[in-house]
Amino acid sequence: ISQVLNNLLSNAIKFTPEQGEIELCFKLEEQQEERLKINVTVKDSGIGITPEQQVKIFDAFEQVDGSISRSYEGTGLGLSIAWNIVNLMGGEITIESEAGKGTVFSFNMMLGYCADGHARAEEVYACESYDFSGKTLLLAEDIDINQEIVKAILQEAHVNVVAAANGRETVQYFAENPEKYDLIFMDVHMPEMDGYEATRRIRELENPKAKTVPIIAMTANVFKEDVEKCLAAGMNDHIGKPLDFNMVLQKMRQYIIK
Ligand code: ADP
């Protein structure tokens, strides 16, 4: 949530002149026994976004106007990451805007909560802190935006993430310093060397850590044969894509020995 808020608020500040106004508003939309639906809006009185521009605004690397954005700097990734995070958390993010008048971004999310401090077992994650300070994971992922998303969602877990762009790099980084890594998240389909081959090569390395480091596949292929292929290559486990953030944290808890 803080990652999404950071992006929306810093954009509001970036694209609103000094005398303008920015408003952040939280609303409880629905309260069920153990779930809350919240709605958050970030409203600014800034330069606004035209309807044509709004259509593309959540796409990766999209900036409304190269010249304006260049003077404000940025990558065009923030909103795409925010959109993905909100989606992964089962919500939606929407935009209302008028050029020259201002912009309202709003998103909603269903959250588990623990009013009496007794969370249900499967919702313990909502109350527990996931602090992996001092731990390092190696992320094998060839698509930049996916790397950014995983890094962004793991920021709160304080884990150090080293990203590799293909299987060859993953083997190389691990071989250079096996003791450094507590876990490897391995995309399966990557250029140069795929995740299966990279896993086999890591397991064949001399260093004892190469046999024990947990390797978890991250892939959209979730058929039984695919999972078996991952295990046969020497991986320990598997997470399906699109990623469920809570599942990622759960696997980290399971495999990273604190
Ligand atoms: P970045 O800010 O890093 O360029 P974002 O994905 O966060 O990337 O934003 C993409 C583009 O959307 C920005 O470059 C800007 O053109 C436009 N934009 C985002 N938020 C606002 C806003 N509150 N008001 C006007 N334009 C905005």
Boltz pocket constraint, residues with backbone or C-beta under 6 A from the ligand:
constraints:
  - pocket:
      binder: B
      contacts: [[A, 7], [A, 8], [A, 11], [A, 12], [A, 15], [A, 44], [A, 46], [A, 47], [A, 48], [A, 49], [A, 57], [A, 59], [A, 62], [A, 63], [A, 64], [A, 65], [A, 69], [A, 73], [A, 74], [A, 75], [A, 76], [A, 77], [A, 78], [A, 79], [A, 80], [A, 103]]
      max_distance: 6.0
